[in-house]
């Protein structure tokens, strides 16, 4: 019976790590950066300095249109980028 309770506790934790860990991959950050900046292909975006928090992610992006500091929520839905000077 103890195994069943451990299983019930571990399943939600496993799904949380699985889905939040996959959301902010470099490929997803490239796509979201390109979508936000517009008129560039995700392959043209170089991502660096990724910092993942509990509810957000930040990164730096080097694009043909310049360098940007970007941030988004943990699922990379609300992307916001500021061009560096």
N, C-alpha and C positions, 0 to 999 in steps of 0.2 A: 504494500500500500504506500510506503514511503517513496518508492520509485515513481509512482504515479504523480504524487504531489511535486516532486522535484521536476518531473517532466512538464507539468503545468506551469511551473515557475520559469523554466528555461526556454520554453517555446517563445513567449513574447520577447524575451531578452534577445534571443537569436534573430528574430525577425527585425527588431529595432536596429541591431548592428548591421544586418544584411542590407536593409534599405537605406539607412542613413550613411553607411560607409560607401555605398555605390553611387550616391547622388552627386558627390563632388569629385568625380574622377577628372583627371586632366582633359580627357576628351569632352566631357560635359561642359567643363569650364571654357574650353575653346569654342564650342558651339554657342554657348550663351553669350560670350564676349562678342563673337562675330554677329550674332543676332542683335545685340544691343547697339553696336557701333554702326552696323549696316554696310552694305556694299563691299564686304570682304568675305572670303571663304574661311571656314574654320581651320583649314590646313595652314593658312597664313598667320595664325595666331600662335605665339609662343608663350606658354604659361610658366610662371615661376613663383617662388615664395608663397606657396599655398599654406594657409593657416586655418585649421578647422576648429571652431568653437562648438559649444553645446548646441547652439541654435543658429549659427551663422558660419560663413566661410569667406575668407578674403584671399586675394591673389593679385599678382602683377601680370600684366599682359603686354607683350611687345607685338605690335601690328604694323602693317604698311602705313597706317594713318597716324602712327605715333605710339607712345607708351602710356599705359593706363593703370590706375589703381582701381580694382574692382571689388565688389562685395555682393553677397546674396544671402538668402536664408539657407538653412541647412539642406533643403531639398533643391537648391539652386533655381528657385522660381522667381524671386524678386531681385533681379540683377541690376546693379547700378555701377557705372564706371565713370571715373573722372580722369581726364587727360592730364598727364604730368607736364610740367613746364620745361 
